[in-house]
């Protein structure tokens, strides 16, 4: 198994303050306002700036287009998601390359709360209906110029080789139980047998698991990290039923969407959940919370 990709550019307080001083003085005092790194994912770093703002910067070249995708998608999607009571990191400023930093970046609102990963699965059912409302606001026909992601929301057969390779790698490693891998493989095989999405491509978040949900006082208040937003099969997002919830939460989530998606879509969703859980397990050696989330999701799939 492997760690997350290494950063390809230096991002420190001096770099971030310099970018803000060049381009964002209308939002605050870049030289003196509090600034601290609060998150570092596979693709981006997040720096909190004062009490109400954050700065989102890509940390590797492959992630640079994802910032542009997020900026474009949230201009369209944020108003609809706000209507269901969920905040998003809709960019307040689209930053340009500057100094030693080579890519676009964003100033976004700070969403007060905690990562959904900090809440045990058994306590997440209260978010289920809100997340279902997010699906209703998000999954609408996307325009032809929507951002394109070649690995998210595509027909499952296009990801078969990658998933098979990951299954084999995890079998050889012996890192997790054989029964978890067997059930994931079975659900993936079932999903491959289903007809592909037959409707027009819809907007999808593209990375909808608990780490990208923001919660406060038991409520879902934010959805973040839209870098993988794209157009495609909504089943990719519905995988959150297994990635984020236990059986009680999953039942509430599915019941709230019972009249929207057919059985084939839910079967594809479970297949996508298996694929994403395997990804979390295979590539999170240095992110134990993501590793745990992947194993828990595989346990939900095994039932």
BARO-837722 format. One line per field, with one value per residue (C-alpha): residue in three letters; residue number from 1; y, z, x. Coordinates in steps of 0.02 Angstrom, whole numbers, plus 50000, padded with zeros to 5 digits. Example, Ala and Ser with C-alpha at 12.3 -4.5 7.8 and 13.67 -1.06 7.14 Angstrom:
REM BARO-837722
code <- ALA/SER
pos <- 1/2
Y <- 49775/49947
Z <- 50390/50357
X <- 50615/50684
REM end
This chain:
REM BARO-837722
code <- UNK/UNK/UNK/UNK/UNK/UNK/UNK/UNK/UNK/UNK/UNK/UNK/UNK/UNK/UNK/UNK/UNK/UNK/UNK/UNK/UNK/UNK/UNK/UNK/UNK/UNK/UNK/UNK/UNK/UNK/UNK/UNK/UNK/UNK/UNK/UNK/UNK/UNK/UNK/UNK/UNK/UNK/UNK/UNK/UNK/UNK/UNK/UNK/UNK/UNK/UNK/UNK/UNK/UNK/UNK/UNK/UNK/UNK/UNK/UNK/UNK/UNK/UNK/UNK/UNK/UNK/UNK/UNK/UNK/UNK/UNK/UNK/UNK/UNK/UNK/UNK/UNK/UNK/UNK/UNK/UNK/UNK/UNK/UNK/UNK/UNK/UNK/UNK/UNK/UNK/UNK/UNK/UNK/UNK/UNK/UNK/UNK/UNK/UNK/UNK/UNK/UNK/UNK/UNK/UNK/UNK/UNK/UNK/UNK/UNK/UNK/UNK/UNK/UNK/UNK/UNK/UNK/UNK/UNK/UNK/UNK/UNK/UNK/UNK/UNK/UNK/UNK/UNK/UNK/UNK/UNK/UNK/UNK/UNK/UNK/UNK/UNK/UNK/UNK/UNK/UNK/UNK/UNK/UNK/UNK/UNK/UNK/UNK/UNK/UNK/UNK/UNK/UNK/UNK/UNK/UNK/UNK/UNK/UNK/UNK/UNK/UNK/UNK/UNK/UNK/UNK/UNK/UNK/UNK/UNK/UNK/UNK/UNK/UNK/UNK/UNK/UNK/UNK/UNK/UNK/UNK/UNK/UNK/UNK/UNK/UNK/UNK/UNK/UNK/UNK/UNK/UNK/UNK/UNK/UNK/UNK/UNK/UNK/UNK/UNK/UNK/UNK/UNK/UNK/UNK/UNK/UNK/UNK/UNK/UNK/UNK/UNK/UNK/UNK/UNK/UNK/UNK/UNK/UNK/UNK/UNK/UNK/UNK/UNK/UNK/UNK/UNK/UNK/UNK/UNK/UNK/UNK/UNK/UNK/UNK/UNK/UNK/UNK/UNK/UNK/UNK/UNK/UNK/UNK/UNK/UNK/UNK/UNK/UNK/UNK/UNK/UNK/UNK/UNK/UNK/UNK/UNK/UNK/UNK/UNK/UNK/UNK/UNK/UNK/UNK/UNK/UNK/UNK/UNK/UNK/UNK/UNK/UNK/UNK/UNK/UNK/UNK/UNK/UNK/UNK/UNK/UNK/UNK/UNK/UNK/UNK/UNK/UNK/UNK/UNK/UNK/UNK/UNK/UNK/UNK/UNK/UNK/UNK/UNK/UNK/UNK/UNK/UNK
pos <- 1/2/3/4/5/6/7/8/9/10/11/12/13/14/15/16/17/18/19/20/21/22/23/24/25/26/27/28/29/30/31/32/33/34/35/36/37/38/39/40/41/42/43/44/45/46/47/48/49/50/51/52/53/54/55/56/57/58/59/60/61/62/63/64/65/66/67/68/69/70/71/72/73/74/75/76/77/78/79/80/81/82/83/84/85/86/87/88/89/90/91/92/93/94/95/96/97/98/99/100/101/102/103/104/105/106/107/108/109/110/111/112/113/114/115/116/117/118/119/120/121/122/123/124/125/126/127/128/129/130/131/132/133/134/135/136/137/138/139/140/141/142/143/144/145/146/147/148/149/150/151/152/153/154/155/156/157/158/159/160/161/162/163/164/165/166/167/168/169/170/171/172/173/174/175/176/177/178/179/180/181/182/183/184/185/186/187/188/189/190/191/192/193/194/195/196/197/198/199/200/201/202/203/204/205/206/207/208/209/210/211/212/213/214/215/216/217/218/219/220/221/222/223/224/225/226/227/228/229/230/231/232/233/234/235/236/237/238/239/240/241/242/243/244/245/246/247/248/249/250/251/252/253/254/255/256/257/258/259/260/261/262/263/264/265/266/267/268/269/270/271/272/273/274/275/276/277/278/279/280/281/282/283/284/285/286/287/288/289/290/291/292/293/294/295/296/297/298/299/300/301/302/303
Y <- 50000/50179/50353/50504/50588/50703/50891/50961/51142/51230/51301/51390/51543/51659/51594/51608/51782/51841/51782/51865/52027/52030/51987/51984/52143/52186/52039/52077/52121/51986/52042/52027/51927/51753/51621/51436/51274/51167/51027/50940/50813/50717/50867/51029/51120/51227/51377/51466/51655/51750/51695/51692/51646/51505/51487/51331/51290/51140/51048/50956/50983/50851/50942/51113/51084/51025/51198/51270/51136/51179/51364/51335/51207/51303/51460/51354/51236/51338/51435/51274/51189/51341/51323/51155/51232/51168/51282/51258/51331/51440/51548/51730/51758/51660/51683/51684/51612/51726/51728/51550/51477/51416/51380/51454/51454/51516/51619/51535/51554/51463/51335/51315/51134/50971/50837/50701/50577/50638/50573/50385/50303/50257/50443/50499/50448/50624/50688/50564/50663/50822/50733/50663/50842/50885/50748/50825/50996/50931/50794/50898/50895/50966/51079/51017/51123/51051/50998/50826/50694/50533/50422/50486/50449/50357/50186/50063/49955/50096/50073/49883/49863/49987/49907/49731/49787/49864/49706/49600/49718/49710/49520/49505/49627/49530/49696/49668/49520/49409/49416/49605/49590/49450/49549/49705/49603/49527/49696/49767/49619/49643/49827/49789/49682/49828/49938/50103/50267/50300/50481/50639/50668/50756/50859/50750/50797/50658/50627/50613/50529/50581/50677/50800/50830/50966/50940/51051/51007/50846/50930/50922/51104/51095/50995/51032/50981/50998/50975/50813/50888/50826/50767/50585/50444/50497/50324/50385/50506/50384/50275/50387/50272/50147/50265/50380/50285/50129/50026/50144/50299/50210/50160/50341/50405/50278/50301/50488/50453/50300/50382/50457/50315/50140/49977/49969/50139/50084/49925/50029/50144/49998/49947/50122/50118/49959/50039/50198/50102/49999/50161/50232/50074/50058/50236/50301/50229/50405/50454/50333/50413/50383/50205/50173/50249/50132/49977/50029/50052/49878/49810/49898/49819/49647/49673
Z <- 50000/49974/50047/49968/49828/49881/49866/49711/49768/49929/50016/50178/50269/50172/50004/50054/50129/49974/49860/49971/49978/49788/49750/49900/50001/49985/50099/50246/50304/50229/50327/50499/50496/50574/50446/50480/50383/50434/50305/50178/50063/49911/49799/49897/50056/50155/50255/50370/50352/50498/50561/50402/50256/50194/50055/49946/49847/49739/49797/49635/49449/49424/49550/49470/49345/49488/49567/49402/49394/49570/49531/49375/49450/49608/49513/49448/49592/49751/49741/49725/49867/49978/49959/50050/50193/50145/50124/49994/49965/49822/49774/49828/49734/49592/49623/49486/49489/49580/49646/49666/49658/49482/49483/49512/49690/49783/49930/49995/50143/50301/50344/50533/50589/50587/50460/50453/50487/50667/50698/50724/50589/50714/50746/50564/50521/50561/50407/50287/50232/50213/50103/50002/49976/49916/49786/49727/49710/49627/49508/49368/49187/49162/49016/48877/48943/49119/49186/49129/49243/49155/49310/49401/49350/49192/49140/49265/49132/49100/49277/49278/49250/49387/49514/49471/49495/49664/49721/49674/49760/49922/49911/49896/50039/50163/50245/50262/50281/50131/50162/50141/49974/49918/49953/49871/49717/49711/49723/49589/49476/49506/49462/49300/49246/49260/49114/49112/49156/49018/49056/49012/49110/49273/49388/49517/49662/49619/49791/49911/50070/50252/50244/50125/50233/50365/50520/50666/50819/50737/50574/50399/50363/50220/50072/50018/49892/49724/49628/49553/49505/49333/49228/49225/49314/49480/49550/49586/49718/49785/49841/49995/50060/50102/50114/50245/50334/50431/50390/50482/50396/50229/50245/50278/50134/50012/50068/50040/49860/49828/49691/49603/49560/49497/49565/49432/49486/49668/49618/49519/49670/49782/49652/49652/49843/49835/49711/49814/49977/49897/49841/50017/50089/49957/49962/50140/50237/50299/50327/50459/50465/50278/50296/50434/50328/50185/50295/50377/50205/50153/50312/50266/50093/50167/50282
X <- 50000/50056/50051/49966/50065/50205/50186/50272/50285/50329/50176/50218/50154/50268/50204/50022/50041/50133/49991/49862/49961/49971/49791/49674/49697/49512/49470/49583/49758/49870/50022/49943/49780/49797/49846/49873/49869/49721/49717/49827/49744/49802/49778/49763/49809/49687/49745/49624/49636/49561/49391/49287/49399/49510/49638/49637/49794/49842/49998/50040/50024/49890/49781/49797/49655/49544/49546/49486/49351/49293/49289/49186/49068/49028/48982/48837/48802/48825/48660/48558/48652/48629/48440/48446/48544/48717/48867/49004/49177/49115/49265/49262/49424/49502/49687/49818/49994/50114/50291/50351/50176/50133/49945/49773/49708/49553/49496/49338/49219/49270/49135/49126/49118/49214/49252/49122/49261/49267/49090/49064/48958/48823/48795/48782/48604/48543/48634/48553/48400/48501/48627/48482/48423/48598/48581/48417/48496/48654/48600/48529/48577/48750/48796/48908/49052/49047/49218/49271/49345/49399/49383/49228/49050/49102/49035/49104/49184/49307/49376/49378/49565/49609/49491/49550/49730/49690/49600/49749/49870/49770/49755/49944/49974/49866/49825/49638/49523/49492/49305/49306/49396/49280/49122/49194/49240/49066/48978/49093/49052/48866/48881/48972/48824/48702/48652/48749/48665/48539/48495/48590/48751/48711/48820/48907/49020/49141/49218/49073/49131/49129/49294/49213/49060/49062/48956/48911/48806/48746/48694/48767/48811/48935/48999/49178/49310/49223/49385/49320/49151/49104/48959/48909/48819/48738/48775/48951/48887/48758/48903/48901/48764/48904/49052/48973/48833/48793/48639/48520/48587/48592/48409/48358/48465/48394/48214/48226/48279/48171/48069/48219/48339/48305/48377/48513/48577/48588/48680/48804/48818/48869/48997/49068/49071/49175/49295/49315/49337/49475/49558/49551/49627/49763/49826/49807/49953/49995/49812/49744/49572/49549/49614/49488/49348/49392/49391/49227/49149/49206/49125/48962/48970/49001/48851
REM end
